[in-house]
Amino acid sequence: RVVTPSSAAARTPTQARLFLLLSLLSGTLECFISAIASVLVFDPIGKLDLQFCGTKRLSDWYTIFLNPKPRYTDTIHCAYEAVYPLYTLVFAYYGFSLVALLLLRPIFTWKFRRHKSCFVPVYFEMFFIPLLAVLHAGLAGLLYYSFPYLILASTTVWTVQFMNSHRIVTPHKLFKNPGNICMTLLHCCMYCYGIGTCLVGSKQP
Protein backbone atom coordinates (compact mmCIF):
# COMPACT_ATOMS: atom_id res chain seq x y z
CA ARG A 1 0.00 0.00 0.00
CA VAL A 2 1.23 3.47 -0.91
CA VAL A 3 0.99 5.81 2.05
CA THR A 4 3.62 8.48 2.55
CA PRO A 5 3.78 11.48 4.90
CA SER A 6 4.48 13.73 1.92
CA SER A 7 1.14 12.73 0.41
CA ALA A 8 -0.70 13.68 3.59
CA ALA A 9 -2.91 16.38 2.16
CA ALA A 10 -3.22 18.46 5.27
CA ARG A 11 -2.14 21.94 6.20
CA THR A 12 -1.31 21.27 9.84
CA PRO A 13 0.81 18.57 11.51
CA THR A 14 -2.27 17.22 13.28
CA GLN A 15 -4.19 16.88 10.03
CA ALA A 16 -1.17 15.29 8.39
CA ARG A 17 -0.91 12.65 11.13
CA LEU A 18 -4.66 12.01 10.96
CA PHE A 19 -4.55 11.60 7.19
CA LEU A 20 -1.59 9.24 7.47
CA LEU A 21 -3.31 7.18 10.17
CA LEU A 22 -6.56 6.90 8.21
CA SER A 23 -4.67 5.96 5.06
CA LEU A 24 -2.77 3.25 6.91
CA LEU A 25 -5.98 1.87 8.38
CA SER A 26 -7.64 1.91 4.99
CA GLY A 27 -4.66 0.22 3.32
CA THR A 28 -4.55 -2.50 5.98
CA LEU A 29 -8.27 -3.17 5.65
CA GLU A 30 -8.02 -3.21 1.85
CA CYS A 31 -5.22 -5.79 1.94
CA PHE A 32 -7.08 -7.94 4.47
CA ILE A 33 -10.36 -7.92 2.55
CA SER A 34 -8.59 -8.58 -0.77
CA ALA A 35 -6.68 -11.54 0.67
CA ILE A 36 -9.81 -13.11 2.19
CA ALA A 37 -11.87 -12.57 -0.96
CA SER A 38 -9.12 -14.05 -3.15
CA VAL A 39 -9.08 -17.26 -1.13
CA LEU A 40 -12.88 -17.53 -1.03
CA VAL A 41 -13.30 -17.50 -4.82
CA PHE A 42 -11.09 -20.56 -5.38
CA ASP A 43 -11.86 -24.20 -4.60
CA PRO A 44 -13.37 -24.94 -2.22
CA ILE A 45 -15.41 -21.85 -3.02
CA GLY A 46 -16.63 -19.94 0.02
CA LYS A 47 -14.19 -21.57 2.44
CA LEU A 48 -10.92 -20.31 3.87
CA ASP A 49 -9.23 -23.51 2.77
CA LEU A 50 -7.08 -23.24 -0.32
CA GLN A 51 -6.33 -26.38 -2.31
CA PHE A 52 -3.47 -26.04 -4.75
CA CYS A 53 -1.03 -28.05 -6.80
CA GLY A 54 2.51 -28.17 -5.52
CA THR A 55 5.51 -26.84 -7.38
CA LYS A 56 8.79 -28.70 -7.70
CA ARG A 57 10.72 -26.73 -10.29
CA LEU A 58 10.77 -23.35 -11.97
CA SER A 59 9.36 -24.69 -15.23
CA ASP A 60 6.08 -25.53 -13.46
CA TRP A 61 5.27 -21.81 -13.59
CA TYR A 62 5.87 -21.50 -17.33
CA THR A 63 3.97 -24.38 -18.89
CA ILE A 64 3.11 -22.19 -21.87
CA PHE A 65 6.67 -22.76 -23.08
CA LEU A 66 6.33 -26.53 -22.72
CA ASN A 67 3.61 -27.21 -25.26
CA PRO A 68 4.22 -30.54 -27.02
CA LYS A 69 5.49 -30.51 -30.58
CA PRO A 70 4.93 -33.96 -32.15
CA ARG A 71 7.45 -34.81 -34.85
CA TYR A 72 8.82 -31.28 -34.42
CA THR A 73 6.22 -29.84 -36.79
CA ASP A 74 3.02 -28.39 -35.32
CA THR A 75 2.83 -27.20 -31.73
CA ILE A 76 -0.17 -28.36 -29.71
CA HIS A 77 -1.25 -25.51 -27.48
CA CYS A 78 -2.62 -27.40 -24.49
CA ALA A 79 -0.75 -25.73 -21.62
CA TYR A 80 -2.54 -25.31 -18.33
CA GLU A 81 -1.65 -23.87 -14.95
CA ALA A 82 0.43 -26.59 -13.29
CA VAL A 83 0.62 -24.67 -10.00
CA TYR A 84 -3.09 -23.78 -9.91
CA PRO A 85 -4.23 -21.56 -8.29
CA LEU A 86 -0.95 -20.04 -7.07
CA TYR A 87 -0.56 -18.17 -10.35
CA THR A 88 -4.11 -16.86 -10.84
CA LEU A 89 -4.59 -16.22 -7.12
CA VAL A 90 -2.31 -13.20 -7.28
CA PHE A 91 -4.24 -11.71 -10.19
CA ALA A 92 -7.45 -12.14 -8.21
CA TYR A 93 -5.82 -10.40 -5.26
CA TYR A 94 -4.77 -7.44 -7.39
CA GLY A 95 -8.26 -7.19 -8.84
CA PHE A 96 -9.90 -7.17 -5.42
CA SER A 97 -7.28 -4.67 -4.26
CA LEU A 98 -8.32 -2.19 -6.94
CA VAL A 99 -12.00 -2.64 -6.06
CA ALA A 100 -11.32 -2.24 -2.34
CA LEU A 101 -9.18 0.82 -3.03
CA LEU A 102 -11.94 2.55 -4.96
CA LEU A 103 -14.60 1.63 -2.40
CA LEU A 104 -12.84 2.09 0.95
CA ARG A 105 -10.19 4.76 0.47
CA PRO A 106 -12.71 7.58 -0.27
CA ILE A 107 -14.59 6.68 2.91
CA PHE A 108 -11.51 6.95 5.11
CA THR A 109 -10.14 10.11 3.48
CA TRP A 110 -13.43 11.91 2.79
CA LYS A 111 -12.54 14.64 5.24
CA PHE A 112 -9.55 15.64 3.09
CA ARG A 113 -11.36 15.53 -0.26
CA ARG A 114 -10.81 19.27 -0.85
CA HIS A 115 -7.04 18.79 -0.88
CA LYS A 116 -6.02 17.55 -4.32
CA SER A 117 -2.85 15.91 -3.04
CA CYS A 118 -4.86 13.42 -0.98
CA PHE A 119 -5.67 11.61 -4.22
CA VAL A 120 -2.02 11.15 -5.18
CA PRO A 121 -1.65 7.78 -3.34
CA VAL A 122 -4.85 6.53 -4.99
CA TYR A 123 -3.67 7.48 -8.48
CA PHE A 124 -0.29 5.93 -7.78
CA GLU A 125 -1.84 2.64 -6.67
CA MET A 126 -4.14 2.55 -9.67
CA PHE A 127 -1.01 2.69 -11.83
CA PHE A 128 1.21 0.52 -9.61
CA ILE A 129 -1.14 -2.46 -9.14
CA PRO A 130 -1.50 -3.18 -12.89
CA LEU A 131 2.27 -2.87 -13.17
CA LEU A 132 2.69 -5.48 -10.44
CA ALA A 133 0.24 -7.72 -12.30
CA VAL A 134 2.35 -7.46 -15.46
CA LEU A 135 5.51 -8.29 -13.50
CA HIS A 136 3.77 -11.26 -11.91
CA ALA A 137 2.64 -12.53 -15.32
CA GLY A 138 6.24 -12.82 -16.48
CA LEU A 139 8.24 -13.31 -13.29
CA ALA A 140 5.90 -15.33 -11.06
CA GLY A 141 8.18 -18.36 -10.84
CA LEU A 142 11.30 -16.32 -10.16
CA LEU A 143 9.50 -14.29 -7.50
CA TYR A 144 8.13 -17.44 -5.88
CA TYR A 145 11.55 -19.00 -5.38
CA SER A 146 13.40 -15.79 -4.54
CA PHE A 147 10.72 -14.27 -2.29
CA PRO A 148 12.37 -15.17 1.06
CA TYR A 149 15.67 -13.68 -0.07
CA LEU A 150 13.92 -10.57 -1.37
CA ILE A 151 12.27 -10.18 2.03
CA LEU A 152 15.63 -10.41 3.81
CA ALA A 153 17.33 -8.01 1.41
CA SER A 154 14.52 -5.44 1.46
CA THR A 155 14.25 -5.62 5.25
CA THR A 156 17.97 -4.98 5.58
CA VAL A 157 17.75 -1.94 3.31
CA TRP A 158 14.63 -0.73 5.12
CA THR A 159 16.32 -1.11 8.51
CA VAL A 160 19.41 0.80 7.42
CA GLN A 161 17.30 3.57 5.90
CA PHE A 162 15.16 3.82 9.03
CA MET A 163 18.15 3.96 11.36
CA ASN A 164 19.86 6.56 9.22
CA SER A 165 16.81 8.81 8.79
CA HIS A 166 16.14 8.83 12.55
CA ARG A 167 19.82 9.21 13.49
CA ILE A 168 19.70 6.08 15.64
CA VAL A 169 23.27 5.25 16.65
CA THR A 170 22.84 3.89 20.18
CA PRO A 171 20.48 1.32 21.78
CA HIS A 172 19.30 4.03 24.19
CA LYS A 173 18.01 6.19 21.35
CA LEU A 174 16.44 3.17 19.69
CA PHE A 175 14.34 2.15 22.70
CA LYS A 176 13.61 5.69 23.85
CA ASN A 177 10.84 6.22 21.29
CA PRO A 178 7.84 3.83 21.21
CA GLY A 179 7.61 4.30 17.46
CA ASN A 180 11.19 3.11 17.04
CA ILE A 181 10.42 0.04 19.15
CA CYS A 182 7.41 -0.82 16.97
CA MET A 183 9.45 -0.47 13.79
CA THR A 184 12.24 -2.60 15.26
CA LEU A 185 9.77 -5.35 16.20
CA LEU A 186 8.32 -5.20 12.69
CA HIS A 187 11.78 -5.59 11.19
CA CYS A 188 12.49 -8.53 13.49
CA CYS A 189 9.25 -10.23 12.44
CA MET A 190 10.15 -9.79 8.78
CA TYR A 191 13.62 -11.22 9.39
CA CYS A 192 12.14 -14.22 11.21
CA TYR A 193 9.63 -14.77 8.40
CA GLY A 194 12.33 -14.59 5.73
CA ILE A 195 14.71 -16.90 7.58
CA GLY A 196 11.92 -19.36 8.44
CA THR A 197 10.76 -19.49 4.84
CA CYS A 198 14.31 -20.11 3.64
CA LEU A 199 14.71 -22.97 6.12
CA VAL A 200 11.40 -24.56 5.17
CA GLY A 201 12.20 -24.27 1.48
CA SER A 202 15.62 -25.85 1.93
CA LYS A 203 14.05 -28.95 3.54
CA GLN A 204 11.73 -29.64 0.59
CA PRO A 205 12.91 -32.45 -1.69
C-alpha positions as a LaTeX table, in Angstrom:
\begin{tabular}{lrrr}
\hline
Residue & $x$ (\AA) & $y$ (\AA) & $z$ (\AA) \\
\hline
Arg1 & 0.00 & 0.00 & 0.00 \\
Val2 & 1.23 & 3.47 & $-0.91$ \\
Val3 & 0.99 & 5.81 & 2.05 \\
Thr4 & 3.62 & 8.48 & 2.55 \\
Pro5 & 3.78 & 11.48 & 4.90 \\
Ser6 & 4.48 & 13.73 & 1.92 \\
Ser7 & 1.14 & 12.73 & 0.41 \\
Ala8 & $-0.70$ & 13.68 & 3.59 \\
Ala9 & $-2.91$ & 16.38 & 2.16 \\
Ala10 & $-3.22$ & 18.46 & 5.27 \\
Arg11 & $-2.14$ & 21.94 & 6.20 \\
Thr12 & $-1.31$ & 21.27 & 9.84 \\
Pro13 & 0.81 & 18.57 & 11.51 \\
Thr14 & $-2.27$ & 17.22 & 13.28 \\
Gln15 & $-4.19$ & 16.88 & 10.03 \\
Ala16 & $-1.17$ & 15.29 & 8.39 \\
Arg17 & $-0.91$ & 12.65 & 11.13 \\
Leu18 & $-4.66$ & 12.01 & 10.96 \\
Phe19 & $-4.55$ & 11.60 & 7.19 \\
Leu20 & $-1.59$ & 9.24 & 7.47 \\
Leu21 & $-3.31$ & 7.18 & 10.17 \\
Leu22 & $-6.56$ & 6.90 & 8.21 \\
Ser23 & $-4.67$ & 5.96 & 5.06 \\
Leu24 & $-2.77$ & 3.25 & 6.91 \\
Leu25 & $-5.98$ & 1.87 & 8.38 \\
Ser26 & $-7.64$ & 1.91 & 4.99 \\
Gly27 & $-4.66$ & 0.22 & 3.32 \\
Thr28 & $-4.55$ & $-2.50$ & 5.98 \\
Leu29 & $-8.27$ & $-3.17$ & 5.65 \\
Glu30 & $-8.02$ & $-3.21$ & 1.85 \\
Cys31 & $-5.22$ & $-5.79$ & 1.94 \\
Phe32 & $-7.08$ & $-7.94$ & 4.47 \\
Ile33 & $-10.36$ & $-7.92$ & 2.55 \\
Ser34 & $-8.59$ & $-8.58$ & $-0.77$ \\
Ala35 & $-6.68$ & $-11.54$ & 0.67 \\
Ile36 & $-9.81$ & $-13.11$ & 2.19 \\
Ala37 & $-11.87$ & $-12.57$ & $-0.96$ \\
Ser38 & $-9.12$ & $-14.05$ & $-3.15$ \\
Val39 & $-9.08$ & $-17.26$ & $-1.13$ \\
Leu40 & $-12.88$ & $-17.53$ & $-1.03$ \\
Val41 & $-13.30$ & $-17.50$ & $-4.82$ \\
Phe42 & $-11.09$ & $-20.56$ & $-5.38$ \\
Asp43 & $-11.86$ & $-24.20$ & $-4.60$ \\
Pro44 & $-13.37$ & $-24.94$ & $-2.22$ \\
Ile45 & $-15.41$ & $-21.85$ & $-3.02$ \\
Gly46 & $-16.63$ & $-19.94$ & 0.02 \\
Lys47 & $-14.19$ & $-21.57$ & 2.44 \\
Leu48 & $-10.92$ & $-20.31$ & 3.87 \\
Asp49 & $-9.23$ & $-23.51$ & 2.77 \\
Leu50 & $-7.08$ & $-23.24$ & $-0.32$ \\
Gln51 & $-6.33$ & $-26.38$ & $-2.31$ \\
Phe52 & $-3.47$ & $-26.04$ & $-4.75$ \\
Cys53 & $-1.03$ & $-28.05$ & $-6.80$ \\
Gly54 & 2.51 & $-28.17$ & $-5.52$ \\
Thr55 & 5.51 & $-26.84$ & $-7.38$ \\
Lys56 & 8.79 & $-28.70$ & $-7.70$ \\
Arg57 & 10.72 & $-26.73$ & $-10.29$ \\
Leu58 & 10.77 & $-23.35$ & $-11.97$ \\
Ser59 & 9.36 & $-24.69$ & $-15.23$ \\
Asp60 & 6.08 & $-25.53$ & $-13.46$ \\
Trp61 & 5.27 & $-21.81$ & $-13.59$ \\
Tyr62 & 5.87 & $-21.50$ & $-17.33$ \\
Thr63 & 3.97 & $-24.38$ & $-18.89$ \\
Ile64 & 3.11 & $-22.19$ & $-21.87$ \\
Phe65 & 6.67 & $-22.76$ & $-23.08$ \\
Leu66 & 6.33 & $-26.53$ & $-22.72$ \\
Asn67 & 3.61 & $-27.21$ & $-25.26$ \\
Pro68 & 4.22 & $-30.54$ & $-27.02$ \\
Lys69 & 5.49 & $-30.51$ & $-30.58$ \\
Pro70 & 4.93 & $-33.96$ & $-32.15$ \\
Arg71 & 7.45 & $-34.81$ & $-34.85$ \\
Tyr72 & 8.82 & $-31.28$ & $-34.42$ \\
Thr73 & 6.22 & $-29.84$ & $-36.79$ \\
Asp74 & 3.02 & $-28.39$ & $-35.32$ \\
Thr75 & 2.83 & $-27.20$ & $-31.73$ \\
Ile76 & $-0.17$ & $-28.36$ & $-29.71$ \\
His77 & $-1.25$ & $-25.51$ & $-27.48$ \\
Cys78 & $-2.62$ & $-27.40$ & $-24.49$ \\
Ala79 & $-0.75$ & $-25.73$ & $-21.62$ \\
Tyr80 & $-2.54$ & $-25.31$ & $-18.33$ \\
Glu81 & $-1.65$ & $-23.87$ & $-14.95$ \\
Ala82 & 0.43 & $-26.59$ & $-13.29$ \\
Val83 & 0.62 & $-24.67$ & $-10.00$ \\
Tyr84 & $-3.09$ & $-23.78$ & $-9.91$ \\
Pro85 & $-4.23$ & $-21.56$ & $-8.29$ \\
Leu86 & $-0.95$ & $-20.04$ & $-7.07$ \\
Tyr87 & $-0.56$ & $-18.17$ & $-10.35$ \\
Thr88 & $-4.11$ & $-16.86$ & $-10.84$ \\
Leu89 & $-4.59$ & $-16.22$ & $-7.12$ \\
Val90 & $-2.31$ & $-13.20$ & $-7.28$ \\
Phe91 & $-4.24$ & $-11.71$ & $-10.19$ \\
Ala92 & $-7.45$ & $-12.14$ & $-8.21$ \\
Tyr93 & $-5.82$ & $-10.40$ & $-5.26$ \\
Tyr94 & $-4.77$ & $-7.44$ & $-7.39$ \\
Gly95 & $-8.26$ & $-7.19$ & $-8.84$ \\
Phe96 & $-9.90$ & $-7.17$ & $-5.42$ \\
Ser97 & $-7.28$ & $-4.67$ & $-4.26$ \\
Leu98 & $-8.32$ & $-2.19$ & $-6.94$ \\
Val99 & $-12.00$ & $-2.64$ & $-6.06$ \\
Ala100 & $-11.32$ & $-2.24$ & $-2.34$ \\
Leu101 & $-9.18$ & 0.82 & $-3.03$ \\
Leu102 & $-11.94$ & 2.55 & $-4.96$ \\
Leu103 & $-14.60$ & 1.63 & $-2.40$ \\
Leu104 & $-12.84$ & 2.09 & 0.95 \\
Arg105 & $-10.19$ & 4.76 & 0.47 \\
Pro106 & $-12.71$ & 7.58 & $-0.27$ \\
Ile107 & $-14.59$ & 6.68 & 2.91 \\
Phe108 & $-11.51$ & 6.95 & 5.11 \\
Thr109 & $-10.14$ & 10.11 & 3.48 \\
Trp110 & $-13.43$ & 11.91 & 2.79 \\
Lys111 & $-12.54$ & 14.64 & 5.24 \\
Phe112 & $-9.55$ & 15.64 & 3.09 \\
Arg113 & $-11.36$ & 15.53 & $-0.26$ \\
Arg114 & $-10.81$ & 19.27 & $-0.85$ \\
His115 & $-7.04$ & 18.79 & $-0.88$ \\
Lys116 & $-6.02$ & 17.55 & $-4.32$ \\
Ser117 & $-2.85$ & 15.91 & $-3.04$ \\
Cys118 & $-4.86$ & 13.42 & $-0.98$ \\
Phe119 & $-5.67$ & 11.61 & $-4.22$ \\
Val120 & $-2.02$ & 11.15 & $-5.18$ \\
Pro121 & $-1.65$ & 7.78 & $-3.34$ \\
Val122 & $-4.85$ & 6.53 & $-4.99$ \\
Tyr123 & $-3.67$ & 7.48 & $-8.48$ \\
Phe124 & $-0.29$ & 5.93 & $-7.78$ \\
Glu125 & $-1.84$ & 2.64 & $-6.67$ \\
Met126 & $-4.14$ & 2.55 & $-9.67$ \\
Phe127 & $-1.01$ & 2.69 & $-11.83$ \\
Phe128 & 1.21 & 0.52 & $-9.61$ \\
Ile129 & $-1.14$ & $-2.46$ & $-9.14$ \\
Pro130 & $-1.50$ & $-3.18$ & $-12.89$ \\
Leu131 & 2.27 & $-2.87$ & $-13.17$ \\
Leu132 & 2.69 & $-5.48$ & $-10.44$ \\
Ala133 & 0.24 & $-7.72$ & $-12.30$ \\
Val134 & 2.35 & $-7.46$ & $-15.46$ \\
Leu135 & 5.51 & $-8.29$ & $-13.50$ \\
His136 & 3.77 & $-11.26$ & $-11.91$ \\
Ala137 & 2.64 & $-12.53$ & $-15.32$ \\
Gly138 & 6.24 & $-12.82$ & $-16.48$ \\
Leu139 & 8.24 & $-13.31$ & $-13.29$ \\
Ala140 & 5.90 & $-15.33$ & $-11.06$ \\
Gly141 & 8.18 & $-18.36$ & $-10.84$ \\
Leu142 & 11.30 & $-16.32$ & $-10.16$ \\
Leu143 & 9.50 & $-14.29$ & $-7.50$ \\
Tyr144 & 8.13 & $-17.44$ & $-5.88$ \\
Tyr145 & 11.55 & $-19.00$ & $-5.38$ \\
Ser146 & 13.40 & $-15.79$ & $-4.54$ \\
Phe147 & 10.72 & $-14.27$ & $-2.29$ \\
Pro148 & 12.37 & $-15.17$ & 1.06 \\
Tyr149 & 15.67 & $-13.68$ & $-0.07$ \\
Leu150 & 13.92 & $-10.57$ & $-1.37$ \\
Ile151 & 12.27 & $-10.18$ & 2.03 \\
Leu152 & 15.63 & $-10.41$ & 3.81 \\
Ala153 & 17.33 & $-8.01$ & 1.41 \\
Ser154 & 14.52 & $-5.44$ & 1.46 \\
Thr155 & 14.25 & $-5.62$ & 5.25 \\
Thr156 & 17.97 & $-4.98$ & 5.58 \\
Val157 & 17.75 & $-1.94$ & 3.31 \\
Trp158 & 14.63 & $-0.73$ & 5.12 \\
Thr159 & 16.32 & $-1.11$ & 8.51 \\
Val160 & 19.41 & 0.80 & 7.42 \\
Gln161 & 17.30 & 3.57 & 5.90 \\
Phe162 & 15.16 & 3.82 & 9.03 \\
Met163 & 18.15 & 3.96 & 11.36 \\
Asn164 & 19.86 & 6.56 & 9.22 \\
Ser165 & 16.81 & 8.81 & 8.79 \\
His166 & 16.14 & 8.83 & 12.55 \\
Arg167 & 19.82 & 9.21 & 13.49 \\
Ile168 & 19.70 & 6.08 & 15.64 \\
Val169 & 23.27 & 5.25 & 16.65 \\
Thr170 & 22.84 & 3.89 & 20.18 \\
Pro171 & 20.48 & 1.32 & 21.78 \\
His172 & 19.30 & 4.03 & 24.19 \\
Lys173 & 18.01 & 6.19 & 21.35 \\
Leu174 & 16.44 & 3.17 & 19.69 \\
Phe175 & 14.34 & 2.15 & 22.70 \\
Lys176 & 13.61 & 5.69 & 23.85 \\
Asn177 & 10.84 & 6.22 & 21.29 \\
Pro178 & 7.84 & 3.83 & 21.21 \\
Gly179 & 7.61 & 4.30 & 17.46 \\
Asn180 & 11.19 & 3.11 & 17.04 \\
Ile181 & 10.42 & 0.04 & 19.15 \\
Cys182 & 7.41 & $-0.82$ & 16.97 \\
Met183 & 9.45 & $-0.47$ & 13.79 \\
Thr184 & 12.24 & $-2.60$ & 15.26 \\
Leu185 & 9.77 & $-5.35$ & 16.20 \\
Leu186 & 8.32 & $-5.20$ & 12.69 \\
His187 & 11.78 & $-5.59$ & 11.19 \\
Cys188 & 12.49 & $-8.53$ & 13.49 \\
Cys189 & 9.25 & $-10.23$ & 12.44 \\
Met190 & 10.15 & $-9.79$ & 8.78 \\
Tyr191 & 13.62 & $-11.22$ & 9.39 \\
Cys192 & 12.14 & $-14.22$ & 11.21 \\
Tyr193 & 9.63 & $-14.77$ & 8.40 \\
Gly194 & 12.33 & $-14.59$ & 5.73 \\
Ile195 & 14.71 & $-16.90$ & 7.58 \\
Gly196 & 11.92 & $-19.36$ & 8.44 \\
Thr197 & 10.76 & $-19.49$ & 4.84 \\
Cys198 & 14.31 & $-20.11$ & 3.64 \\
Leu199 & 14.71 & $-22.97$ & 6.12 \\
Val200 & 11.40 & $-24.56$ & 5.17 \\
Gly201 & 12.20 & $-24.27$ & 1.48 \\
Ser202 & 15.62 & $-25.85$ & 1.93 \\
Lys203 & 14.05 & $-28.95$ & 3.54 \\
Gln204 & 11.73 & $-29.64$ & 0.59 \\
Pro205 & 12.91 & $-32.45$ & $-1.69$ \\
\hline
\end{tabular}
